């Protein structure tokens, strides 16, 4: 197949059902390193009122990245799996509305589609997730300029090997890797070939420490440690504090503060996906890393002003600084 796409996103897609909850409390806990966690507290056994619910189809790390790429002018497609249910049909339809090609989405008639519940309190959310088990297979999508790989289910180890083999045979394809929960759990040694083929890598500080098996307290050191595993560029986000990056080719390290929010965040789902995908698209457009690092926070700032991960994704005309 000839090159038809600039950007191929690979990973699970899902429908998110947002449930806005007001009557809850947040408990703060702190570990020995001073890291603070928040726990959402509801009265067990009670009837908890909610303000409203909103259902959004065709989301997930890779789907969000594909929509981001499409909004920014790239010809994008998603490689994913859905069930033969109404949710699967709606997912494909929603992606089509965002000009993301669904040619490579496999429909499994005997399966159901991924469906997550998002408990949304104030600006934060707690997501109840369940990845359905699909028989993952990499379709023939030719030789795109970029592949963006993220979260898939726990039965996907052989799929990772298939993707690594594809990248070995197509060295011109640049990989952006944003590992999901299971991929982080697999560890860097198990996925060493994938890390070796990675052009740019994304995760947050806590995830980086798990992958690297380190207690390093200085987040600015983590990108260089991550690039030692193979990625040419490593970007480690630290929530509202900003992001750190390291370019192994130049030996340069970078820090990018967050873009100022025009008003308090409404809902934070998809902020990390917006940052990573927008940065990747900027590189795909031929921009230097310094500029790409400026684009990412602008996209994150916009996304958190809306419900869900895609409504606030920007077009090129809106993201220029």
PLY file of the C-alpha trace (Angstrom):
ply
format ascii 1.0
element vertex 321
property float x
property float y
property float z
element edge 320
property int vertex1
property int vertex2
end_header
0.00 0.00 0.00
1.30 3.44 -0.90
1.63 6.09 1.78
-1.85 7.48 2.33
-1.65 8.86 5.85
0.59 11.25 7.71
-0.41 9.99 11.13
-1.58 6.54 12.23
-2.75 6.25 15.84
-2.83 2.74 17.34
-4.66 1.83 20.52
-7.99 1.14 22.18
-10.94 3.48 21.79
-13.77 3.89 24.23
-16.99 5.64 25.14
-16.72 7.81 28.27
-19.80 8.43 30.40
-19.12 11.52 32.53
-21.08 11.78 35.79
-20.81 15.18 37.45
-20.87 14.75 41.25
-21.12 17.61 43.72
-21.80 15.76 46.98
-18.40 14.20 47.60
-15.32 15.01 49.62
-11.60 14.75 48.90
-9.13 13.31 51.38
-5.42 14.12 51.02
-2.69 11.61 51.87
1.07 12.13 51.74
3.80 9.50 51.31
7.32 9.49 52.72
8.65 11.44 49.70
6.10 14.20 50.19
3.93 13.19 47.23
0.29 14.03 47.87
-2.57 11.85 46.64
-6.24 12.76 46.65
-8.94 10.20 47.41
-12.49 10.77 46.26
-14.82 9.91 49.15
-18.49 8.96 48.86
-20.76 7.52 51.53
-20.88 3.78 50.83
-24.44 2.51 50.66
-25.95 5.97 50.18
-27.85 7.40 47.23
-25.54 10.04 45.81
-27.14 12.80 43.71
-25.37 13.81 40.52
-25.70 17.07 38.62
-25.75 15.71 35.04
-24.21 13.07 32.79
-22.60 13.41 29.38
-21.65 10.51 27.12
-18.77 10.99 24.67
-17.91 8.30 22.10
-14.68 7.70 20.18
-12.20 8.77 22.83
-9.13 7.18 24.46
-5.45 8.11 24.25
-4.91 7.08 20.64
-8.30 8.24 19.38
-7.71 11.62 21.01
-4.32 11.82 19.32
-5.83 11.00 15.92
-8.47 13.73 16.33
-5.77 16.18 17.42
-3.68 15.36 14.34
-6.68 15.77 12.06
-7.60 19.15 13.59
-4.02 20.32 13.01
-4.08 19.43 9.34
-2.61 15.94 9.07
-4.31 13.07 7.28
-5.01 10.77 10.22
-6.39 7.29 10.79
-7.02 5.13 13.85
-6.11 1.45 14.23
-8.42 0.08 16.89
-11.05 -2.51 17.79
-14.71 -2.17 18.69
-17.60 -4.51 19.36
-20.56 -5.14 17.12
-22.84 -3.11 19.38
-24.40 0.33 19.08
-21.46 1.88 20.96
-19.06 0.51 18.32
-21.10 2.07 15.51
-21.25 5.38 17.36
-17.48 5.37 17.97
-16.77 4.94 14.25
-19.32 7.63 13.37
-17.87 10.15 15.84
-14.33 9.61 14.57
-15.59 10.15 11.03
-17.12 13.47 12.08
-13.62 14.50 13.15
-12.14 13.47 9.76
-10.31 10.48 11.26
-10.33 7.54 8.87
-11.91 4.39 10.29
-10.61 2.03 7.57
-8.47 0.16 10.09
-11.00 -0.20 12.91
-11.92 -3.87 13.27
-15.48 -4.68 14.30
-15.87 -7.84 16.42
-19.53 -8.93 16.11
-19.41 -11.14 19.21
-17.76 -8.53 21.44
-18.86 -5.35 23.18
-17.07 -2.01 22.87
-15.04 -0.41 25.63
-17.17 1.71 27.95
-15.78 3.71 30.88
-17.45 5.66 33.66
-15.95 8.98 34.72
-16.71 10.24 38.22
-16.20 13.98 37.85
-15.82 16.11 40.98
-14.68 19.72 40.72
-12.02 19.83 37.95
-10.69 16.31 38.57
-12.02 12.93 37.51
-11.75 9.31 38.56
-12.21 6.87 35.67
-13.64 3.38 36.11
-12.02 1.44 33.27
-12.49 -1.96 31.66
-10.60 -3.00 28.54
-12.39 -5.67 26.54
-10.16 -8.44 25.18
-9.78 -8.24 21.42
-7.68 -10.33 19.06
-5.25 -7.54 18.16
-3.77 -7.57 14.67
-1.84 -4.85 12.85
-3.48 -4.06 9.47
-1.66 -3.03 6.32
-1.70 0.77 6.47
1.36 1.35 4.34
4.19 3.62 5.47
2.89 6.70 7.25
5.27 9.39 8.43
4.28 8.90 12.08
2.76 6.19 14.25
1.30 7.11 17.64
0.94 4.11 20.00
-0.80 4.13 23.34
-3.08 2.17 25.66
-4.27 -1.35 24.78
-5.58 -4.27 26.83
-3.64 -6.76 28.91
-3.75 -9.53 26.27
-1.62 -7.48 23.87
1.99 -8.59 24.42
2.20 -10.26 21.00
0.71 -7.12 19.47
3.62 -5.10 20.85
6.03 -7.55 19.24
4.18 -7.21 15.93
4.45 -3.42 16.10
8.16 -3.61 16.92
8.70 -5.91 13.94
6.78 -3.50 11.69
8.95 -0.58 12.83
12.12 -2.59 12.19
10.96 -3.17 8.61
9.87 0.46 8.13
12.67 2.58 9.57
11.29 5.81 8.08
8.18 5.59 10.29
8.65 7.66 13.44
7.03 6.32 16.60
5.47 8.42 19.35
4.92 6.15 22.36
2.60 7.16 25.21
2.29 4.02 27.34
-0.96 3.14 29.04
-1.41 1.35 32.36
-0.69 -2.16 31.07
2.30 -1.05 29.00
3.80 0.59 32.07
3.16 -2.60 34.03
4.93 -4.69 31.36
8.14 -2.79 32.04
10.90 -1.43 29.83
12.80 -4.71 29.57
9.83 -6.59 28.12
9.22 -3.77 25.63
12.88 -2.94 25.00
12.56 -3.29 21.21
9.66 -0.85 21.20
11.59 1.65 23.32
14.54 1.28 20.94
12.36 2.26 17.97
10.74 5.23 19.73
11.29 8.71 18.29
9.48 10.51 21.10
8.23 9.15 24.43
5.63 10.61 26.82
4.60 9.84 30.38
4.15 11.67 33.66
6.57 11.84 36.59
4.95 9.05 38.60
4.82 6.74 35.58
8.47 7.50 34.74
9.58 6.45 38.22
7.70 3.15 37.85
9.17 2.43 34.41
12.69 3.39 35.48
12.36 1.69 38.88
13.77 4.79 40.55
13.00 7.08 43.45
14.78 10.01 41.76
13.28 13.12 43.30
14.41 15.60 40.64
11.91 15.33 37.74
14.32 17.20 35.48
16.64 14.18 35.47
13.98 11.67 34.42
13.87 12.44 30.66
17.57 11.72 30.18
17.22 8.51 32.20
14.28 7.52 30.00
16.19 8.20 26.78
18.85 5.78 27.96
16.23 3.09 27.21
16.13 4.12 23.55
13.78 7.06 22.85
15.47 9.85 20.91
13.30 12.41 22.71
11.74 11.87 26.13
9.08 14.16 27.59
8.00 13.83 31.20
5.01 15.86 32.37
4.56 17.06 35.94
0.94 18.17 35.98
0.38 21.88 36.61
4.11 22.33 37.27
5.04 21.91 33.59
7.01 19.41 31.51
10.63 18.31 31.14
12.23 17.05 27.93
15.55 15.66 26.74
16.81 15.35 23.16
19.38 12.56 23.03
20.70 13.68 19.65
21.62 17.18 20.75
22.13 16.39 24.41
19.88 19.33 25.30
17.40 19.39 28.18
14.30 21.57 28.28
11.66 22.74 30.72
8.29 24.08 29.59
5.95 25.71 32.12
2.18 25.36 31.68
0.36 27.85 29.51
-1.70 30.23 31.68
-5.32 29.14 31.98
-7.76 31.90 30.97
-10.02 30.67 33.78
-9.96 27.73 36.22
-10.02 24.30 34.52
-13.51 22.89 34.06
-12.55 19.22 33.60
-9.05 17.78 33.14
-9.66 14.65 31.05
-7.37 14.52 28.01
-4.94 17.25 29.04
-1.98 14.86 28.77
-3.19 13.44 25.46
-3.60 16.96 24.05
-0.10 17.92 25.15
1.57 14.80 23.74
-0.32 14.61 20.47
-0.02 18.31 19.69
3.71 18.23 20.37
4.04 15.20 18.08
2.07 16.88 15.31
4.29 19.96 15.55
7.32 17.73 14.98
5.52 16.02 12.09
4.99 19.46 10.56
8.75 19.98 10.63
8.92 22.35 13.59
11.85 22.22 16.05
11.42 20.64 19.47
11.58 24.04 21.18
8.51 25.20 19.23
6.70 21.88 19.63
7.13 22.14 23.39
5.34 25.51 23.26
2.41 24.11 21.28
1.67 21.28 23.73
0.66 23.39 26.75
-1.56 25.63 24.62
-3.58 22.59 23.55
-3.79 21.29 27.14
-4.99 24.69 28.34
-7.81 24.64 25.80
-8.91 21.05 26.45
-9.41 21.52 30.20
-11.98 24.26 29.52
-14.42 21.65 28.14
-15.92 18.29 29.09
-13.95 15.40 27.64
-10.71 15.07 25.75
-11.59 16.31 22.26
-13.94 19.31 22.21
-11.15 21.73 23.11
-8.56 20.41 20.66
-7.35 23.27 18.49
-6.85 23.89 14.80
-3.67 25.37 13.34
-5.20 28.82 13.07
-5.96 28.85 16.81
-2.75 27.34 18.15
-0.19 29.65 16.52
1.69 31.69 19.12
0 1
1 2
2 3
3 4
4 5
5 6
6 7
7 8
8 9
9 10
10 11
11 12
12 13
13 14
14 15
15 16
16 17
17 18
18 19
19 20
20 21
21 22
22 23
23 24
24 25
25 26
26 27
27 28
28 29
29 30
30 31
31 32
32 33
33 34
34 35
35 36
36 37
37 38
38 39
39 40
40 41
41 42
42 43
43 44
44 45
45 46
46 47
47 48
48 49
49 50
50 51
51 52
52 53
53 54
54 55
55 56
56 57
57 58
58 59
59 60
60 61
61 62
62 63
63 64
64 65
65 66
66 67
67 68
68 69
69 70
70 71
71 72
72 73
73 74
74 75
75 76
76 77
77 78
78 79
79 80
80 81
81 82
82 83
83 84
84 85
85 86
86 87
87 88
88 89
89 90
90 91
91 92
92 93
93 94
94 95
95 96
96 97
97 98
98 99
99 100
100 101
101 102
102 103
103 104
104 105
105 106
106 107
107 108
108 109
109 110
110 111
111 112
112 113
113 114
114 115
115 116
116 117
117 118
118 119
119 120
120 121
121 122
122 123
123 124
124 125
125 126
126 127
127 128
128 129
129 130
130 131
131 132
132 133
133 134
134 135
135 136
136 137
137 138
138 139
139 140
140 141
141 142
142 143
143 144
144 145
145 146
146 147
147 148
148 149
149 150
150 151
151 152
152 153
153 154
154 155
155 156
156 157
157 158
158 159
159 160
160 161
161 162
162 163
163 164
164 165
165 166
166 167
167 168
168 169
169 170
170 171
171 172
172 173
173 174
174 175
175 176
176 177
177 178
178 179
179 180
180 181
181 182
182 183
183 184
184 185
185 186
186 187
187 188
188 189
189 190
190 191
191 192
192 193
193 194
194 195
195 196
196 197
197 198
198 199
199 200
200 201
201 202
202 203
203 204
204 205
205 206
206 207
207 208
208 209
209 210
210 211
211 212
212 213
213 214
214 215
215 216
216 217
217 218
218 219
219 220
220 221
221 222
222 223
223 224
224 225
225 226
226 227
227 228
228 229
229 230
230 231
231 232
232 233
233 234
234 235
235 236
236 237
237 238
238 239
239 240
240 241
241 242
242 243
243 244
244 245
245 246
246 247
247 248
248 249
249 250
250 251
251 252
252 253
253 254
254 255
255 256
256 257
257 258
258 259
259 260
260 261
261 262
262 263
263 264
264 265
265 266
266 267
267 268
268 269
269 270
270 271
271 272
272 273
273 274
274 275
275 276
276 277
277 278
278 279
279 280
280 281
281 282
282 283
283 284
284 285
285 286
286 287
287 288
288 289
289 290
290 291
291 292
292 293
293 294
294 295
295 296
296 297
297 298
298 299
299 300
300 301
301 302
302 303
303 304
304 305
305 306
306 307
307 308
308 309
309 310
310 311
311 312
312 313
313 314
314 315
315 316
316 317
317 318
318 319
319 320
